[in-house]
Amino acid sequence: MIQVNENFLKLRAGYLFPEIGRRVRAFKAANPNAKVISMGIGDVTQPLAPAVIEAMHRAVDEMARPETFHGYDDGGVGYEFLRKAIVEDDFKARGAEIDLDEVFVSDGAKPDTGNMQEVFGVDNVVAVADPVYPVYVDTNVMAGRTGPVNERGQYERIVYMPATADNGFVPQPPEQSVDMIYLCFPNNPTGAVATKAELTQWVDYARRTKAVILFDAAYEAFIAEPDIPHSIYEIEGAKEVAIEFRSFSKTAGFTGVRCAYSVVPQALKAYTKDGRAVDVNPIWKRRHCTKFNGVSYVTQAGAAAVYTPAGQKQIRQTIDVYMTNATLIRETLTKLGYEVHGGANAPYIWLRTPDGMGSWDFFDRLLQQAHVVATPGAGFGAAGEGYIRLTAFGTPENVKEALERFAKL
């Protein structure tokens, strides 16, 4: 008799975004003439940069000739030309010394954050911010690190760290010891950023307790304030305790192309049950190369073009479009009397629902009355109840129209 992995049965019914999609489809079916504007799921709307398109066209032509054809990349970890660009432009340019063999190219930061937990034991205690990006929690539920859901909608054996307006949506290290710490800055969903002092506090905690920080920096390109770190490796000692995830999805519009990378430092250690230190980098390399054959050459060629002078200029123009949207959303909704957070260093706006409405109730009100799709904060955890997340990834025209509809609510 084939047995199911019963950890999957612990998952709460319906992953957040499919549930949003189900409700939107039902509304459209009942209202076929309604123009629905999405400010919910964080998919991009601007086209790929010309430099990226040109590089991918050249790469396709290379694949058509025997002398320039490319098969598997360097063992599945990514072509050297892309990893060199990543090391130089994303890290050394900011004073962070990262080696080529510490970079692993993949098809997305979402799968990386989910897959990385496989190299750590199932008895580890996981800590997440609340609210939290659901993938961090759900993949650990699947792995068997959690108990059932309690009356608050939280999984037993996970440490939920409050990220609220009172602490600027930056959680504090817990009093108890934890082993795997998920941090995301700029934050999804709240749009908050962490200062160097705040990240230093976390690195010091991890070094003291021999924990690992799983640092999601997928939105670092949207940081506008000059003193906010873009990488956790800008913090002294972070290479001993932190893994970082980056993505080209929002930075360069690769949501439909798929390319990202993780950084696993050589200095990072994990421990056996008897306390013996083990290097994490070769374990992740073994896992990565066993289950993944690499990102396509054409895609990696396009990603490398992001780091050219033309590419940098063009993707900055695209990011400026989104951040102009974010500023307009933040300022307009504030004037309308809403309590608004985020939208200054991130493409996400975290909006408190009016009159104490529940997150899903306000989602339905926006959809039914304004034909605007948001993301209910409750989908990000118990502390997200009473908020919705809006994204700035729409077209400027749609964002402006959606805000006009907000004003009529």
C-alpha positions in Angstrom: 0.0 0.0 0.0 1.5 3.3 -1.1 1.5 5.8 1.8 1.3 9.6 1.4 3.6 12.1 3.1 1.2 13.1 5.8 2.9 16.4 6.4 1.2 17.7 3.3 -2.1 17.0 5.1 -1.2 19.6 7.7 -1.2 22.4 5.2 -4.0 24.8 5.5 -6.5 24.5 2.6 -5.6 26.4 -0.5 -2.3 28.2 -1.0 -2.9 32.0 -0.8 -2.5 32.9 -4.4 -4.5 30.1 -5.9 -7.3 31.0 -3.6 -7.1 34.6 -4.8 -7.2 33.3 -8.4 -10.3 31.2 -7.6 -12.2 34.2 -6.2 -11.2 36.4 -9.1 -12.2 33.8 -11.7 -15.6 33.4 -10.0 -16.1 37.2 -10.0 -15.2 37.5 -13.7 -17.5 34.7 -14.6 -20.4 36.5 -12.9 -19.3 39.9 -14.2 -17.9 39.4 -17.7 -17.9 43.1 -18.6 -16.1 44.2 -15.5 -12.5 45.5 -16.0 -10.5 43.9 -13.1 -7.2 45.6 -12.2 -4.8 43.4 -10.3 -2.7 45.0 -7.5 -2.4 41.6 -5.7 0.0 39.1 -7.1 3.5 40.6 -7.5 3.9 39.9 -11.3 5.6 42.5 -13.4 4.1 44.3 -16.3 7.0 46.1 -18.0 8.8 44.3 -20.8 12.4 43.0 -20.6 15.1 45.5 -21.1 16.4 45.9 -24.7 19.9 44.9 -23.6 18.5 41.6 -22.2 16.4 40.9 -25.4 19.4 41.6 -27.6 21.6 39.2 -25.6 19.0 36.5 -25.7 18.6 36.9 -29.4 22.4 36.5 -29.8 22.3 33.5 -27.6 19.6 31.8 -29.6 21.7 32.4 -32.8 24.7 30.8 -31.0 22.6 27.7 -30.2 21.9 27.3 -34.0 25.6 26.8 -34.8 27.7 23.8 -33.9 30.8 25.9 -33.0 28.9 28.1 -30.5 26.2 25.6 -29.2 25.9 25.3 -25.4 24.7 22.3 -23.5 24.8 21.9 -19.7 26.4 24.7 -17.8 29.3 24.4 -15.3 27.9 21.3 -13.5 24.5 22.9 -13.0 25.7 25.8 -10.8 25.6 28.4 -13.5 27.9 29.6 -16.3 31.0 31.3 -15.1 30.3 34.5 -17.1 27.1 35.1 -15.1 28.5 34.1 -11.7 31.5 36.5 -12.3 29.1 39.4 -13.1 27.1 38.6 -9.9 30.2 38.5 -7.7 31.6 41.7 -9.0 28.5 43.9 -9.4 26.1 42.6 -6.7 28.6 42.0 -3.9 32.2 43.3 -4.3 30.8 46.7 -5.5 29.1 46.9 -2.1 32.2 45.8 -0.1 31.0 42.1 0.3 33.7 39.6 -0.6 31.9 36.6 -2.3 33.7 33.8 -4.1 32.7 32.4 -7.4 32.1 28.9 -5.9 29.7 30.4 -3.4 27.1 31.4 -6.1 24.5 28.9 -7.4 22.3 30.0 -10.3 18.8 28.7 -10.3 15.3 29.2 -11.8 13.9 31.2 -8.9 14.4 32.5 -5.4 11.1 30.9 -4.4 12.3 27.3 -5.2 15.7 28.1 -3.6 14.2 29.2 -0.3 12.0 26.1 -0.3 14.7 23.7 -1.4 17.4 25.0 0.9 15.7 23.6 4.0 16.4 20.1 2.7 20.1 20.3 3.7 19.1 20.9 7.4 17.8 18.3 9.8 14.1 18.0 10.5 14.6 18.6 14.2 15.7 22.2 13.7 13.5 24.9 15.2 12.3 27.3 12.6 11.7 31.0 13.2 9.8 33.3 10.9 8.5 36.8 11.0 4.7 37.2 11.4 3.4 38.2 8.8 5.5 36.0 6.6 5.9 34.9 2.9 4.0 31.6 3.0 6.7 29.6 1.2 9.0 29.8 4.2 6.4 28.1 6.4 4.8 25.7 4.0 8.0 24.0 2.8 8.9 23.3 6.5 5.5 21.9 7.1 6.0 19.6 4.1 9.4 18.6 5.5 7.9 17.6 8.9 9.4 20.3 11.1 6.0 21.4 12.5 3.1 20.2 14.4 -0.6 20.9 13.6 -2.2 24.3 13.2 -3.3 25.9 16.6 -6.3 28.1 17.3 -4.4 31.2 16.1 -3.8 29.6 12.7 -0.1 29.1 13.5 1.9 25.8 13.3 3.1 24.3 16.5 6.9 24.1 16.8 7.5 27.2 14.6 8.6 30.3 16.4 6.6 33.3 15.1 8.3 36.6 15.6 5.9 39.6 15.6 6.6 42.2 12.9 4.1 44.9 13.6 3.8 48.7 13.2 5.1 49.0 16.8 8.5 47.6 15.8 8.6 49.0 12.3 7.8 45.5 10.9 11.3 44.4 11.8 11.2 41.4 14.2 13.6 41.1 17.2 15.6 38.0 17.8 13.6 35.6 20.0 14.5 35.0 23.6 14.7 31.2 23.0 17.3 29.6 20.8 16.2 28.8 17.2 18.1 27.1 14.4 16.7 28.3 11.1 15.8 32.0 10.8 14.0 33.3 7.7 14.4 37.0 7.1 13.2 39.0 4.1 14.3 42.6 3.5 13.0 44.6 1.7 10.1 42.7 3.2 7.3 40.9 1.4 4.6 41.6 2.4 5.1 44.7 4.5 7.6 46.7 2.4 9.8 47.3 5.5 13.6 47.5 5.4 16.2 46.7 8.0 19.1 49.0 9.0 22.6 47.9 9.4 22.3 48.0 13.1 19.2 45.7 13.0 20.9 43.2 10.7 24.0 43.2 12.9 21.8 42.3 15.8 20.6 39.3 13.9 24.0 38.2 12.7 25.4 38.4 16.3 22.4 36.3 17.5 23.1 33.7 14.9 26.8 33.5 15.6 26.1 33.2 19.4 23.5 30.5 19.0 25.1 28.7 16.0 21.9 29.3 13.9 21.6 29.9 10.2 19.9 33.0 8.6 18.1 32.3 5.4 18.1 35.9 4.0 15.7 36.7 1.1 17.0 39.8 -0.7 14.8 39.4 -3.8 13.8 43.1 -3.7 17.1 44.7 -2.8 17.2 46.6 -6.1 14.2 48.7 -5.0 16.0 50.2 -1.9 16.3 54.0 -2.3 17.8 55.0 1.0 21.7 55.0 0.7 22.4 53.6 4.2 20.1 50.6 4.0 22.1 47.3 3.3 21.3 45.5 0.1 23.0 42.3 1.2 23.4 40.6 4.6 27.1 40.1 3.7 27.6 43.8 4.2 27.4 42.9 7.9 30.6 41.6 9.5 30.5 37.9 10.3 27.5 37.2 8.2 29.3 34.7 5.9 29.7 32.5 8.9 25.9 32.2 9.5 23.9 33.4 6.5 22.6 32.2 3.1 21.3 34.8 0.7 18.7 34.5 -2.1 18.5 36.9 -5.0 16.2 37.0 -8.1 16.1 38.6 -11.5 12.2 38.3 -11.5 11.3 41.7 -10.1 14.7 43.4 -10.6 14.8 42.7 -14.4 11.3 41.4 -15.2 12.2 37.7 -15.4 9.0 36.4 -13.8 8.2 34.6 -17.1 11.9 33.8 -18.0 13.1 32.4 -14.6 16.5 33.1 -13.3 17.8 33.6 -9.7 20.7 32.6 -7.5 21.6 31.7 -4.0 24.9 32.4 -2.1 26.2 29.7 0.2 29.4 30.9 1.8 32.4 28.5 2.3 32.6 29.7 5.9 29.1 28.6 6.8 28.9 25.6 9.1 26.1 23.3 10.3 26.4 20.6 12.9 25.8 16.9 13.3 23.9 15.6 16.3 27.1 14.9 18.2 28.3 18.5 17.6 30.7 18.0 14.7 31.0 21.0 12.3 30.1 20.3 8.6 30.6 22.7 5.6 27.2 23.6 4.2 28.4 24.7 0.7 29.4 21.3 -0.6 26.2 19.8 0.7 24.1 22.3 -1.1 26.1 21.9 -4.2 25.5 18.1 -4.1 21.7 18.7 -3.5 21.5 21.4 -6.2 23.4 19.4 -8.9 21.6 16.1 -8.1 18.1 17.6 -8.5 18.7 20.4 -11.0 20.4 20.6 -14.3 20.8 24.3 -14.6 19.2 27.3 -16.1 19.2 27.5 -19.9 22.1 29.2 -21.7 19.8 31.7 -23.4 18.3 32.7 -20.1 21.7 33.1 -18.4 23.0 35.2 -21.3 20.0 37.5 -20.8 20.7 37.7 -17.1 24.3 38.6 -17.7 23.2 41.5 -19.9 21.6 43.0 -16.8 25.1 43.8 -15.6 26.2 45.7 -18.7 26.1 49.5 -18.6 23.1 49.6 -20.9 21.4 46.9 -18.9 21.9 48.7 -15.6 20.5 51.9 -17.1 17.5 50.2 -18.6 16.5 48.1 -15.6 16.8 51.2 -13.4 14.3 52.9 -15.7 11.9 50.0 -15.2 12.4 50.0 -11.4 11.7 53.7 -11.4 8.4 53.1 -13.2 7.3 50.7 -10.4 8.6 52.9 -7.6 6.8 55.9 -9.1 3.7 53.7 -8.9 4.5 52.9 -5.3 4.9 56.6 -4.3 1.6 57.4 -6.0 -0.2 54.5 -4.2 1.3 55.4 -0.8 0.6 59.2 -1.1 -2.9 58.8 -2.5 -4.1 56.3 0.0 -2.6 58.3 2.9 -4.6 61.3 1.7 -7.7 59.2 1.5 -7.2 58.4 5.2 -5.8 54.9 5.2 -2.9 53.8 7.4 -0.2 53.0 4.9 3.2 51.3 5.3 6.0 50.4 2.8 6.2 51.6 -0.7 9.4 53.7 -0.1 12.1 51.1 -0.4 10.0 48.2 -1.8 7.3 47.7 -4.4 4.8 46.6 -1.8 2.3 48.7 0.2 1.0 47.3 3.5 -2.4 48.9 4.1 -4.5 48.6 7.3 -8.1 47.7 6.5 -10.7 50.4 7.4 -13.0 50.1 10.4 -11.5 46.9 11.6 -12.6 44.9 8.6 -11.1 41.4 8.1 -8.5 41.0 5.4 -10.6 38.7 3.2 -13.7 40.8 3.8 -11.9 43.9 2.5 -10.5 41.8 -0.3 -14.0 40.9 -1.4 -15.2 44.5 -1.0 -12.4 45.8 -3.2 -13.1 43.1 -5.8 -16.9 43.5 -5.8 -17.2 47.3 -5.5 -13.9 48.6 -7.1 -13.0 45.6 -9.3 -9.5 45.8 -7.8 -7.5 42.7 -6.7 -5.4 43.0 -3.5 -3.7 40.3 -1.4 -5.3 39.7 2.1 -2.9 40.1 4.9 -4.3 37.1 6.7 -2.7 34.9 4.0 0.7 35.9 5.4 0.0 34.9 9.0 -2.0 35.8 12.0 -0.3 39.2 12.4 -1.3 40.0 8.8 -5.0 40.0 9.7 -6.4 43.5 9.4 -4.1 44.4 6.5 -4.0 44.0 2.7 -0.9 44.0 0.5 -0.9 46.1 -2.7 1.8 45.8 -5.4 3.3 48.6 -7.5 3.9 46.3 -10.5 0.9 47.4 -12.5 1.1 49.7 -15.5 1.0 53.4 -14.5 -2.4 53.7 -16.3 -3.9 50.9 -14.3 -2.5 52.0 -11.0 -4.0 55.5 -11.5 -7.4 54.0 -12.4 -7.3 51.7 -9.4 -6.6 54.6 -7.1 -9.5 56.5 -8.6 -11.7 53.6 -7.8 -10.4 53.5 -4.2 -11.4 57.1 -3.8 -15.0 56.2 -4.7 -15.3 53.4 -2.1 
